[in-house]
Amino acid sequence: MQLRKNLILIIASVATFVEALDIAIINLTIPSIQEQFHIGVEQAQWLQTLYVLLFGGFLIIGGRTSDQKGRKKVFLWGGLVFMLTSLGAGLSTSFESLAVFRALQGLGAAFIMPASSSIITNTFRETQERNRAIGVFSSFAAIGSGSGLSIGGLLSTYLSWHWVFLINVPILAVTLILAYFYIPKDEVSTRSSRTDTLSAVLLVLGLLGIAYGSHELTNFEENPLIVVGALLGGLALLGIVIYRLKTVDEPLIRLSLFNHPSVVISNLVFFIQGAFFIGFLFLISLMLQSDMGHSAAAAGLMLVPFSVLSALIAKFVLPFVSSRFNSAQMGVLGWSFMLGGALVLWSSLYFGHPLPLVLVGAACISGIGITFCFTSMAVLSIRDVDPGNYGVVSSLTSTSYFLGGGIGLSFMTVLNELLPSEWAVGNLSLSLLALYALISVIILLYLARGERGRTLASS
């Protein structure tokens, strides 16, 4: 029984590793894609934007569907879509087809993530066992995000950019076969099989509008009506969604979930975490290549040890910390490393980018901090909700993460254009990362202090 549960943990973790990997893996391949299709940086960046937008926009639908239609079924279908679109992207001969397949990859990932998380939380029910499993699962997501730059740089240099997509195919083929045979068929709620489709569509369109408007803020002078219209239209659609969630009989998301402070705080911190970490992945690529002159392969190799470090932290340190700290305290620990890493990177600007200093900063963030942050907030998000809502809550936090990443990256780009620097990665960008980390530390310290006070009062 325990062997089967561990195998299920590995299957779900590998699937989420692949979809997390694809968030970062494309960063160091952009120059190769530009060269083949003769496109500029702004056009090439839509490959990342489309993936993140459809991933974040459809996560709620994926979570709701996994709760209603069955976690195993949604996992298998999401994995199949991701595998086939990865094959299509890898074989693309035009930028347009590559962009379409990249967007559809995000759609598949949106169903894999909440279904995987729900499989884990429903397989491991005992508190300490579940925390350990979530720690392993979250560390695979963190390792996937952290190792994407390394793998992408090596593949694009020694093979071609096509392989950053094709590498997913054999991994997912094996994963899906094992999932079909070893993940048990879960019971599907017979209470209601309806999905609030209209709210789901409006939610996606609203998120797309806000993200597109944020992304185009740099072109505000040329297209002010389009930018303002996209932002206001997105906000209006989200307002309609909130109204529907209050009035329809079977809403996509039950607003009562937000009565739990743990759900509210975990979503807020995940939003900041997305802005921080996706921004970091973008900045460290620019810093190593544009500012320090390293090749894509060299930059990728430099970041490999941090993926290994993250795995070691998850294996040997995380269980010890999670057994002694609650989720808020563990979050403070993780964000303290993130803050320290951002400050070290910021200080490197004033010393001419010495490589040891840059690598220490990257280690604090992608090797240590992100592992604790992902795990602590994943545990916090489901702490006070019933198991039937695990899928929706997981998709909520992931949506917050990717929406934060999309909007945060756009905001960072706007600031860099308004206040240009002699470096590709300037003072302002790294200061913004430090600010994100500081805000998160303050929020979680406040939560930890409140929980400690309630514990003392009850005793």
C-alpha positions in Angstrom: 0.0 0.0 0.0 2.7 2.5 1.0 4.7 1.5 -2.2 1.7 2.3 -4.4 1.2 5.6 -2.6 4.8 6.6 -3.1 4.5 5.7 -6.8 1.4 7.9 -7.1 3.4 10.7 -5.5 6.2 10.3 -8.1 3.7 10.2 -11.0 1.9 13.4 -9.9 5.2 15.1 -9.1 6.9 14.3 -12.4 3.9 15.7 -14.3 3.9 19.0 -12.3 7.7 19.1 -12.8 7.3 19.1 -16.6 4.7 21.8 -16.6 6.8 23.9 -14.2 9.9 23.2 -16.3 8.2 24.7 -19.3 7.7 28.1 -17.6 11.4 28.7 -17.4 12.9 26.5 -20.1 12.1 28.9 -23.0 14.0 31.9 -21.5 17.4 30.9 -22.8 16.1 29.7 -26.2 14.6 33.0 -27.2 17.6 34.1 -29.3 17.6 30.9 -31.3 13.9 31.2 -32.0 14.3 34.9 -33.0 17.1 33.9 -35.4 15.1 31.1 -37.1 11.9 33.1 -37.5 13.4 36.6 -38.0 11.3 38.2 -35.2 12.0 40.7 -32.5 12.2 40.3 -28.8 8.7 41.7 -28.2 7.1 39.2 -30.5 9.1 36.3 -29.2 8.1 37.1 -25.6 4.5 36.3 -26.4 5.5 32.6 -26.3 6.0 33.0 -22.6 3.1 35.4 -22.1 0.6 33.1 -23.9 1.7 30.1 -21.8 1.4 31.9 -18.5 -1.9 33.5 -19.4 -3.7 30.4 -20.5 -2.1 28.4 -17.6 -3.3 30.9 -15.1 -6.6 31.7 -16.8 -7.9 28.1 -17.0 -6.6 26.9 -13.7 -9.9 27.5 -11.9 -11.7 25.5 -14.5 -9.1 22.8 -14.2 -9.6 22.6 -10.4 -13.3 22.7 -10.6 -13.4 20.0 -13.3 -11.1 17.7 -11.3 -13.4 18.0 -8.3 -16.5 17.3 -10.4 -15.4 14.9 -13.1 -12.6 13.0 -11.3 -9.0 13.8 -10.5 -7.6 10.8 -12.5 -9.6 11.6 -15.6 -8.6 15.2 -15.7 -5.0 14.4 -15.0 -4.9 12.0 -17.9 -6.6 14.3 -20.4 -4.5 17.3 -19.3 -1.3 15.3 -19.6 -2.4 14.1 -23.1 -3.1 17.6 -24.3 0.3 18.8 -22.9 2.2 16.0 -24.5 0.6 16.4 -28.0 1.0 20.2 -28.0 4.6 19.8 -26.9 5.1 17.6 -29.9 3.4 20.2 -32.1 5.5 23.0 -30.8 8.7 21.0 -31.2 7.9 20.3 -34.9 6.6 23.8 -35.7 8.0 25.4 -38.9 6.4 28.8 -38.4 6.2 31.2 -35.5 2.4 31.3 -35.7 2.0 27.6 -35.3 4.6 27.6 -32.5 2.6 30.3 -30.7 -0.6 28.4 -31.0 0.9 25.2 -29.7 2.6 27.1 -26.9 -0.7 28.6 -25.8 -2.4 25.2 -25.9 0.5 23.8 -23.7 -0.7 26.3 -21.1 -4.2 24.9 -21.4 -3.0 21.4 -20.7 -0.9 22.5 -17.8 -3.9 24.2 -16.3 -5.6 20.8 -15.9 -2.5 18.9 -14.8 -1.6 21.2 -11.9 -4.8 21.1 -9.8 -5.5 17.5 -10.6 -2.0 16.5 -9.5 -2.3 18.5 -6.3 -5.7 17.0 -5.6 -4.4 13.5 -6.2 -1.7 14.1 -3.6 -3.9 15.6 -0.9 -6.5 12.9 -1.3 -4.0 10.0 -1.3 -2.1 11.2 1.8 -4.7 11.9 4.5 -2.7 11.9 7.8 -1.4 15.4 8.6 2.3 14.7 8.9 2.3 12.3 5.9 0.4 14.8 3.8 2.8 17.6 4.7 5.7 15.4 3.6 4.0 14.5 0.4 3.1 18.1 -0.4 6.7 19.0 0.4 8.0 16.5 -2.2 5.3 17.5 -4.7 6.0 21.3 -4.3 9.7 20.7 -4.4 9.3 19.1 -7.9 7.5 22.2 -9.0 10.2 24.4 -7.6 13.0 22.2 -9.1 11.2 22.3 -12.5 11.0 26.1 -12.4 14.6 26.4 -11.2 16.1 23.9 -13.6 14.3 25.2 -16.7 17.0 27.7 -17.4 19.8 25.1 -17.1 18.1 22.5 -19.3 16.9 25.2 -21.8 20.4 26.6 -22.2 22.0 23.2 -22.7 19.4 22.0 -25.2 19.3 25.1 -27.3 23.1 25.2 -27.5 23.9 21.5 -28.2 20.7 20.4 -30.0 18.2 23.1 -31.0 15.3 25.0 -29.5 12.9 22.3 -30.8 14.1 20.0 -28.0 12.9 22.2 -25.2 9.5 21.0 -26.3 10.2 17.6 -27.6 11.8 16.5 -24.3 8.4 16.5 -22.7 7.0 13.8 -25.0 8.8 10.7 -23.8 8.6 11.8 -20.1 4.8 12.4 -20.3 4.2 9.2 -22.3 5.7 7.1 -19.6 4.0 9.1 -16.8 0.6 8.8 -18.4 0.9 5.0 -18.9 1.9 4.6 -15.2 -0.9 7.0 -14.1 -3.5 4.9 -16.1 -2.6 1.7 -14.3 -1.6 2.9 -10.8 -3.7 5.9 -9.9 -7.0 4.6 -8.6 -10.3 5.7 -10.0 -11.6 8.3 -7.6 -15.2 8.7 -6.5 -17.0 11.6 -8.3 -19.5 13.7 -6.4 -23.1 12.9 -7.6 -24.4 16.1 -6.0 -23.9 18.2 -9.1 -22.1 17.6 -12.4 -22.7 21.1 -13.8 -19.9 23.6 -14.3 -20.5 27.3 -14.2 -19.1 27.6 -17.8 -20.1 31.2 -18.3 -18.3 32.4 -15.2 -15.3 30.4 -16.3 -15.2 32.0 -19.8 -15.7 35.5 -18.3 -13.0 34.9 -15.8 -10.5 33.8 -18.5 -11.4 36.8 -20.7 -11.0 39.2 -17.7 -7.6 37.8 -16.8 -6.5 38.0 -20.4 -7.7 41.6 -20.7 -5.8 42.7 -17.5 -2.6 40.8 -18.5 -2.7 42.1 -22.1 -3.2 45.6 -20.9 -0.4 45.3 -18.4 1.9 43.8 -21.1 1.1 46.7 -23.5 1.7 49.5 -21.0 5.0 50.2 -22.7 3.1 51.1 -25.9 0.7 53.4 -24.1 1.5 56.5 -26.1 0.9 54.7 -29.4 -2.2 52.8 -28.4 -3.8 54.5 -25.3 -7.3 53.4 -26.1 -6.4 49.8 -26.6 -4.4 49.7 -23.3 -7.0 51.4 -21.2 -9.8 49.5 -22.9 -8.1 46.2 -22.2 -7.5 47.0 -18.5 -11.0 48.4 -17.9 -12.7 45.7 -19.9 -10.8 43.0 -17.9 -11.8 44.6 -14.6 -15.4 44.9 -15.7 -15.5 41.2 -16.7 -14.0 40.2 -13.3 -16.7 42.3 -11.6 -19.4 40.4 -13.5 -17.8 37.1 -12.4 -17.9 38.2 -8.8 -21.6 39.1 -9.2 -22.4 35.7 -10.7 -20.5 33.9 -8.0 -22.8 35.5 -5.5 -26.0 34.8 -7.4 -25.8 31.5 -9.3 -26.8 28.2 -7.6 -23.7 26.3 -8.5 -20.9 28.9 -8.8 -17.4 28.1 -10.3 -15.9 29.2 -6.9 -17.7 29.4 -3.6 -16.9 32.8 -2.2 -17.3 31.3 1.3 -13.8 29.8 0.8 -12.4 33.3 1.3 -13.9 33.3 4.8 -10.8 31.4 5.8 -7.9 33.9 6.4 -5.4 31.1 5.5 -6.9 31.0 2.0 -6.8 34.8 1.6 -3.2 35.1 2.8 -1.9 32.1 0.8 -3.4 33.5 -2.4 -1.9 37.0 -1.7 1.5 35.6 -1.0 1.3 33.3 -4.1 0.5 36.4 -6.2 3.7 38.1 -4.9 5.6 34.9 -5.3 4.7 34.7 -8.9 5.8 38.3 -9.5 9.1 37.6 -7.7 10.1 34.2 -9.1 9.0 34.6 -12.7 10.7 38.0 -12.7 13.8 36.5 -11.2 14.0 33.8 -13.9 13.8 36.5 -16.5 16.4 38.7 -14.8 19.0 36.1 -14.1 18.9 35.0 -17.8 19.6 38.6 -18.9 22.2 39.2 -16.2 24.3 36.1 -17.0 24.0 36.5 -20.8 23.7 40.2 -21.6 25.5 41.8 -18.6 28.1 39.2 -18.0 28.6 37.8 -21.5 28.1 34.1 -20.9 26.6 31.8 -23.5 23.3 30.1 -23.0 25.0 26.8 -22.3 27.4 28.3 -19.8 24.6 30.2 -18.1 22.6 27.0 -17.9 25.4 25.0 -16.4 26.0 27.6 -13.7 22.4 27.2 -12.5 22.4 23.4 -12.4 23.8 23.1 -8.9 20.9 25.1 -7.5 18.4 22.6 -8.8 20.4 19.9 -7.0 20.5 22.0 -3.9 16.7 22.5 -4.1 16.3 18.7 -4.3 18.6 18.1 -1.3 16.8 20.8 0.7 13.5 19.1 -0.1 14.8 15.6 0.8 16.8 16.3 4.0 15.9 19.7 5.4 12.3 20.2 4.6 10.9 17.3 6.6 12.9 18.5 9.7 11.7 22.1 9.3 8.0 21.2 8.6 7.9 19.0 11.7 8.9 22.0 13.9 7.6 25.1 12.2 4.0 25.8 11.1 3.3 26.9 7.6 3.5 30.7 8.3 6.9 30.3 10.1 8.3 28.1 7.3 7.1 30.8 4.9 9.0 33.5 6.8 12.1 31.3 6.6 11.8 30.8 2.8 11.0 34.5 2.1 14.0 35.6 4.3 16.3 33.6 1.9 14.5 35.2 -1.1 15.0 38.6 0.4 18.6 37.9 1.1 19.2 36.6 -2.5 17.6 39.7 -4.0 19.8 42.0 -1.9 22.9 40.1 -2.9 22.0 40.4 -6.6 21.3 44.1 -6.1 24.7 44.6 -4.4 26.5 42.8 -7.3 25.6 45.8 -9.6 28.0 48.0 -7.5 30.9 45.5 -7.8 30.8 44.9 -11.5 28.8 41.6 -11.4 31.4 39.3 -9.7 30.3 35.8 -10.5 30.5 34.3 -7.0 28.2 37.1 -5.6 25.7 36.5 -8.4 25.7 32.8 -7.8 25.2 33.2 -4.1 22.2 35.4 -4.7 20.7 32.9 -7.2 21.4 30.0 -4.7 19.5 31.8 -1.9 16.5 32.2 -4.3 16.2 29.2 -6.6 18.2 26.7 -4.4 16.8 27.3 -1.0 14.1 30.0 -0.6 11.6 28.9 -3.3 11.4 25.3 -2.0 10.3 26.5 1.5 8.0 29.2 0.0 6.1 26.8 -2.4 5.7 24.1 0.3 4.6 26.4 3.1 2.0 28.2 1.1 0.6 25.0 -0.5 0.1 23.6 3.1 -1.4 26.9 4.3 -3.9 27.2 1.5 -5.7 23.9 2.2 -5.3 23.9 6.0 -8.8 25.0 6.8 -10.9 23.7 3.9 -12.6 20.4 3.4 -11.0 17.8 1.0 -13.8 18.3 -1.5 -12.5 21.7 -2.3 -8.7 20.9 -2.5 -8.8 21.0 -6.3 -10.4 24.5 -6.4 -8.2 25.9 -3.7 -5.1 24.5 -5.4 -6.2 26.1 -8.7 -6.9 29.4 -6.9 -3.3 29.6 -5.5 -1.8 28.6 -8.8 -3.9 31.2 -10.6 -2.7 33.9 -8.2 0.9 32.8 -8.8 0.7 33.0 -12.6 -1.4 36.2 -12.6 1.2 37.7 -10.3 4.0 36.5 -12.7 2.3 37.9 -15.8 1.4 41.3 -14.3 4.7 41.6 -12.3 6.8 40.9 -15.4 4.9 43.5 -17.4 5.2 46.0 -14.6 8.9 45.4 -14.3 9.3 45.9 -18.1 7.4 49.2 -17.9 9.6 50.5 -15.1 12.7 49.5 -17.0 11.6 51.4 -20.1 10.7 54.5 -18.1 14.0 54.5 -16.2 16.6 52.8 -18.4 19.9 51.5 -17.0 23.3 50.9 -18.4 22.8 47.3 -17.5 20.2 44.9 -19.0 19.2 44.2 -15.4 19.1 47.5 -13.6 19.0 48.7 -10.0 15.2 49.2 -10.2 14.4 45.6 -11.2 16.4 44.0 -8.4 15.0 46.6 -5.9 11.5 45.5 -6.9 12.4 41.9 -6.2 13.6 42.8 -2.7 10.4 44.8 -2.1 8.2 41.8 -3.0 10.2 39.7 -0.6 10.0 42.2 2.2 6.2 42.6 1.8 5.8 38.8 2.0 7.9 38.5 5.1 5.8 41.2 6.9 2.5 39.5 5.9 3.7 36.1 7.1 5.2 37.5 10.3 1.9 39.1 11.1 0.1 35.8 10.5 2.6 33.8 12.5 2.3 36.2 15.4 -1.5 36.0 15.3 -1.5 32.2 15.3 1.0 32.1 18.2 -1.3 34.5 20.2 -4.3 32.3 19.6 -2.3 29.2 20.7 -1.3 30.8 23.9 -4.8 32.1 24.6 -6.3 28.6 24.1 -3.7 27.0 26.4 
